[in-house]
Amino acid sequence: MKLFSSILAVFGAVLLAGTACAQSSGSVNDAFQVARKAVKPDIQTKVVSVYGLGTPSMIEKWYIIFYDPAVSSHGRAVLVENHQISKTYPANGGTTYLASLTFDPSRITSEGPALSAAQGYAAKHHISYDSVRVLLKQTAKNKPFRWKVELLTGDRSRGVVYVNALDDSVASYSSPSSATSTSKKAASSDDQDQGFGNDVKHTFLGIGGDLEEFFTGQRTVDK
């Protein structure tokens, strides 16, 4: 009986370790550590924005833009998947990134609490979803530093939950119509001066088919 109990204990420990590994595999901090290898040392702590795709509990793909004055747009994008760099290229999105709006990635250790906060909000308000898109950027020095967590069912948006990046509290929620519209403003948050899709478009336009498909509904870049 003792032997059987010991085997169960070991098996349980292995399962817990495997679960912890799976949960940590999507960490934005891990992605930063991988992505920084693709850029020069002097810009490794200067991030313009971060965009992620994944499940409600874990991000599986990260796009990270570093401030790089050697690029015409001053932005260099790095795609991290499965703990490896998949692509790196200039982020030519029709905008010039500002050094004043960069942030040190050490400020953010994990996206987990933001995803959990979004899950809690969705459960409380009976919003079902099966995947997420997240965006983190410094919009202005005097604006709150927030995760934008878009809730999705298939390709259909269920709205965006705004989560304060420094204390992981829910700041507000934007309905699907206001989250995707570029002509409407969401009145519940002081930093929602653009629709979610428009914000991502301005941040990542020109760096890949996944993102083009996200904010235009079409995929032409890699066809």
matplotlib code that plots the C-alpha trace (Angstrom):
import matplotlib.pyplot as plt

x = [0.0, 2.9, 4.5, 1.3, 0.9, 4.5, 3.9, 0.8, 2.7, 5.5, 3.0, 1.2, 4.4, 5.3, 1.8, 2.2, 5.7, 4.4, 1.5, 3.8, 6.1, 3.1, 1.9, 5.3, 5.9, 3.7, 5.3, 6.0, 9.1, 10.4, 9.6, 11.5, 14.6, 14.5, 13.7, 16.4, 19.0, 17.8, 18.6, 21.7, 22.5, 21.8, 18.1, 17.3, 15.5, 13.6, 10.4, 7.7, 4.9, 4.0, 1.3, 0.3, -2.0, -3.2, -5.7, -7.7, -5.0, -1.7, -0.2, 1.5, 2.9, 4.5, 5.3, 7.7, 8.8, 12.0, 12.9, 15.6, 16.8, 18.7, 15.3, 13.4, 10.3, 12.5, 10.8, 12.2, 9.8, 10.7, 8.3, 8.8, 7.2, 8.0, 10.8, 12.5, 12.8, 10.7, 11.2, 12.7, 12.1, 11.5, 8.1, 7.0, 3.5, 3.3, 4.3, 7.6, 8.0, 9.1, 11.9, 9.9, 7.2, 9.4, 9.3, 11.8, 10.5, 11.6, 8.5, 6.3, 7.1, 4.0, 0.9, -0.8, -2.5, -4.0, -5.4, -6.8, -8.4, -10.0, -11.2, -12.8, -14.5, -15.8, -17.2, -18.9, -20.5, -21.3, -19.0, -17.9, -14.7, -12.0, -9.0, -7.4, -5.3, -3.4, -1.6, 0.7, 2.1, 2.8, 0.3, 1.5, 3.5, 0.4, -1.8, -2.2, 0.0, -2.6, -3.0, -5.7, -7.1, -9.4, -11.8, -12.6, -14.9, -13.4, -12.8, -15.6, -14.7, -16.5, -15.0, -11.8, -11.0, -8.5, -6.3, -3.9, -0.4, 1.0, -1.6, -3.6, -6.9, -9.6, -9.9, -12.8, -14.5, -15.2, -18.0, -17.3, -18.7, -16.5, -13.5, -13.3, -14.7, -12.2, -14.9, -16.2, -14.7, -15.2, -16.4, -15.4, -11.7, -9.4, -6.9, -9.3, -8.8, -8.6, -10.4, -8.5, -8.0, -6.9, -4.5, -2.9, -2.9, -0.9, 1.5, 2.1, 1.1, 3.5, 5.1, 3.2, 0.1, -1.2, -1.5, -2.8, -5.6, -6.3, -7.1, -8.3, -10.0, -7.8, -4.5, -2.3, 1.2, 2.3, 0.2]
y = [0.0, 2.3, 1.5, 2.3, 5.6, 6.5, 5.8, 8.0, 10.8, 10.7, 10.5, 13.5, 15.5, 14.8, 16.0, 19.2, 19.8, 19.2, 21.6, 24.3, 23.9, 24.3, 27.4, 29.1, 28.3, 31.3, 33.8, 37.2, 37.4, 34.2, 35.6, 38.8, 36.8, 34.9, 37.9, 40.1, 37.9, 39.2, 42.9, 44.9, 45.1, 48.9, 48.4, 45.2, 47.1, 49.4, 47.8, 49.6, 47.1, 43.4, 41.5, 37.9, 35.1, 32.1, 30.4, 32.0, 30.8, 30.9, 32.9, 30.7, 33.3, 36.6, 39.5, 42.0, 45.3, 46.9, 50.5, 50.5, 53.8, 51.9, 51.0, 53.7, 53.1, 52.9, 49.5, 46.0, 43.1, 39.7, 36.8, 34.2, 30.7, 27.6, 29.5, 30.2, 33.2, 32.5, 35.8, 39.2, 42.2, 46.0, 46.9, 49.1, 50.0, 53.5, 55.1, 56.1, 54.7, 57.1, 56.5, 58.3, 55.6, 52.6, 50.5, 48.2, 44.6, 44.0, 46.0, 43.0, 39.5, 37.6, 38.0, 35.4, 37.7, 39.8, 36.6, 35.5, 38.9, 38.7, 35.2, 36.4, 39.3, 37.1, 34.5, 37.2, 38.7, 35.4, 36.0, 32.8, 32.7, 30.2, 32.3, 35.7, 38.4, 40.6, 43.9, 45.9, 49.3, 52.7, 54.9, 58.1, 59.1, 60.3, 57.3, 54.1, 51.1, 48.4, 45.1, 44.9, 41.4, 40.7, 37.8, 35.7, 32.9, 31.6, 34.7, 36.7, 39.3, 39.1, 42.4, 43.7, 43.6, 46.3, 45.2, 47.5, 46.0, 47.1, 45.8, 43.3, 44.9, 45.2, 48.8, 48.5, 46.4, 47.5, 45.8, 44.0, 46.9, 49.5, 47.2, 46.7, 50.0, 52.7, 55.4, 55.0, 55.6, 53.5, 55.9, 53.6, 54.1, 57.1, 55.4, 53.9, 56.5, 53.9, 50.7, 47.5, 46.5, 50.0, 50.1, 46.8, 48.0, 51.1, 49.0, 46.0, 46.8, 45.2, 42.6, 39.4, 37.6, 36.7, 40.4, 41.5, 38.9, 40.1, 43.7, 43.4, 40.0, 39.2, 37.5, 38.6, 39.1, 35.5, 34.1]
z = [0.0, 0.9, -2.5, -4.3, -2.5, -3.3, -7.0, -7.0, -5.2, -7.8, -10.7, -9.2, -8.9, -12.5, -13.6, -11.6, -13.0, -16.5, -15.9, -14.5, -17.5, -19.9, -18.1, -18.0, -21.7, -22.7, -20.4, -21.9, -19.8, -21.4, -24.8, -24.1, -23.1, -26.4, -28.5, -27.1, -28.8, -32.2, -31.4, -30.3, -26.6, -26.5, -27.5, -25.6, -22.8, -25.2, -26.2, -28.2, -28.0, -27.5, -29.2, -28.4, -29.7, -27.7, -25.5, -22.6, -20.2, -22.2, -25.0, -27.6, -30.1, -29.3, -31.6, -29.9, -31.3, -30.1, -30.6, -33.3, -34.7, -37.4, -39.0, -40.9, -38.8, -35.6, -34.9, -35.3, -34.9, -33.5, -33.6, -30.8, -31.0, -29.0, -27.2, -30.5, -32.8, -36.0, -37.7, -37.3, -39.6, -39.7, -38.5, -41.4, -40.3, -41.6, -38.3, -36.7, -33.2, -30.4, -28.0, -25.3, -25.5, -25.0, -21.8, -20.1, -20.3, -16.7, -15.7, -16.8, -15.6, -16.8, -18.7, -16.6, -14.1, -16.9, -18.6, -15.2, -14.7, -18.1, -17.4, -14.1, -15.8, -18.6, -16.1, -14.1, -17.1, -18.9, -21.9, -23.5, -25.6, -26.7, -27.6, -27.0, -28.6, -26.2, -26.8, -24.4, -25.3, -23.7, -25.4, -23.7, -20.6, -18.9, -19.8, -17.8, -18.7, -19.7, -21.3, -23.9, -23.9, -26.8, -26.2, -29.2, -30.3, -33.5, -35.5, -33.8, -31.1, -27.8, -26.7, -25.0, -21.3, -20.3, -17.4, -15.5, -16.2, -12.8, -10.4, -12.7, -11.9, -14.6, -15.7, -18.1, -20.8, -24.4, -26.3, -29.7, -31.7, -30.0, -29.8, -33.6, -34.9, -35.8, -35.9, -32.3, -28.9, -25.9, -23.1, -20.2, -20.4, -20.8, -23.0, -25.5, -28.1, -30.9, -31.6, -30.8, -34.4, -35.4, -32.6, -33.6, -37.2, -36.4, -34.3, -36.5, -40.1, -42.6, -40.5, -41.3, -42.6, -39.1, -38.2, -41.5, -41.2, -37.7, -38.5, -42.1, -42.2, -45.3, -45.7, -48.7, -47.2, -47.3, -50.2]

ax = plt.figure().add_subplot(projection="3d")
ax.plot(x, y, z, "-o")
ax.set_aspect("equal")
plt.show()
